[in-house]
Amino acid sequence: MKYKESWKEYNDFRNVMDFAKTKAEEKGLEKGKMEQAQYTAVYLIKNTAMPNNEIGVAVNLSEEQIVELRQQVLQGLL
């Protein structure tokens, strides 16, 4: 009986760790996509005359996010 309990505990722990790893990977990928979108948006702001709404569509960010990035570029923060 002790072996079965130990095996169940091991499997439960393994499942929790696998779930946590999957969620962390998903979160990391999402963060990476957002950083890439922001990097691309900043490039477009600095090197093109594209309006905010077109940049937002191109990089899948809201117009408000593009306005915020544009302000940071103008302030020399990016």
Rosetta blueprint (number, residue, H / E / L):
1 M L
2 K H
3 Y H
4 K H
5 E H
6 S H
7 W H
8 K H
9 E H
10 Y H
11 N H
12 D H
13 F H
14 R H
15 N H
16 V H
17 M H
18 D H
19 F H
20 A H
21 K H
22 T H
23 K H
24 A H
25 E H
26 E H
27 K H
28 G H
29 L H
30 E H
31 K H
32 G H
33 K H
34 M H
35 E H
36 Q H
37 A H
38 Q H
39 Y H
40 T H
41 A H
42 V H
43 Y H
44 L H
45 I H
46 K H
47 N H
48 T L
49 A L
50 M L
51 P L
52 N H
53 N H
54 E H
55 I H
56 G H
57 V H
58 A H
59 V H
60 N L
61 L L
62 S L
63 E H
64 E H
65 Q H
66 I H
67 V H
68 E H
69 L H
70 R H
71 Q H
72 Q H
73 V H
74 L H
75 Q L
76 G L
77 L L
78 L L
